């Protein structure tokens, strides 16, 4: 589904990503790991089109995305849940969710109000519809951010540290939601520092160091010595 090949990205004259190659097969969860500042968020932003590529290829379902605008990439079926959630704080939960519908196009799926569908994943949001996004807890905001993106019906979901600053009970709810998302055939590229969470969810991993991929494979093959070498401070 997603094929990144030889991707190089720079901020001005400062290169951040070096020849990154990564695959996210259809229906899979791939966890992207690495210490802070190694380029994980930059890679997600580059895939989404928020940062331009200096060179390389980003293929999605056979289409080369390099040079295409973020809204075009979203229309092809890529959704992005950024670090920090970035919900609209002065809009209500319902208004935030309605913003997610803009990515669906004009035609619905003929199965009632699509907003109702996200309550199966995040039932707590239904009781918060009239509340402003800015007064929600961190966990509630994260659920809202994921639900909003899902309303655009993505084929691939990019998630940047969804457990950051979230209490354990909500982490379990988010984990369960990702499992159900995966069961619906949606692929996930997950940036995550919480290793137990990643191990339980992901079938494959990739580790970044200094702007490039230094190790990748099946999650069950991720060894403790690799964690110590590349992930511990």
LINNOR-V934482 format. One record per backbone hydrogen bond with DSSP energy under -0.5 kcal/mol. CO is the residue of the C=O (numbers start at 1). NH is the residue of the N-H. Records with the same first field share a line. If there is no record, write none. Layout:
CO->NH + NH
This chain:
1->3 + 61
2->24
3->5 + 59
4->22
5->57
7->20
8->54 + 55
9->16 + 17
10->12
11->14
13->15
14->11
17->9 + 19
20->7
22->4
24->2
25->28
28->188
29->203 + 204
30->32 + 190
31->33 + 206
32->192
33->208
35->38
38->211
39->43
40->44
41->45
42->46
43->47
44->48
45->49 + 50 + 51
55->8
57->5
58->65
59->3
60->63
63->60 + 65
65->68
69->73
70->74
71->75
72->76
73->77 + 78
74->77
77->79 + 155 + 156
79->158
80->82
81->160
82->85
84->86
87->89
88->91 + 133
89->134
91->133
92->96
93->97
94->98
95->99
96->100
97->100 + 101
98->101
99->102
100->103
101->104
102->105
113->116 + 117
114->117 + 118
115->118 + 119
116->119
117->120
118->121 + 122
122->125
123->126 + 127
124->127
125->128
126->129
128->93 + 131
129->94
131->93
132->135
133->136
137->141
138->142
139->143
140->144
141->145
142->146
143->147
144->148
145->149
146->150
147->151
149->152
150->153
155->187
156->79 + 158
157->159 + 189
158->81
159->161 + 191
161->164
163->166
167->170 + 171
168->172
169->173
170->174
171->175
172->176
173->177
174->178
175->179
176->180
177->181
178->182
179->183
180->184
181->184 + 186
182->185
185->27
187->157
188->30 + 190
189->159 + 191
190->32 + 192
191->161
193->195
194->198
195->199
196->200
197->201
198->202
203->219
204->31
205->217
206->33
207->214 + 215
209->212
211->18
212->209 + 214
215->207
217->205
218->221
219->222
221->223
223->227
224->228
225->229
226->230
227->231 + 232
230->35
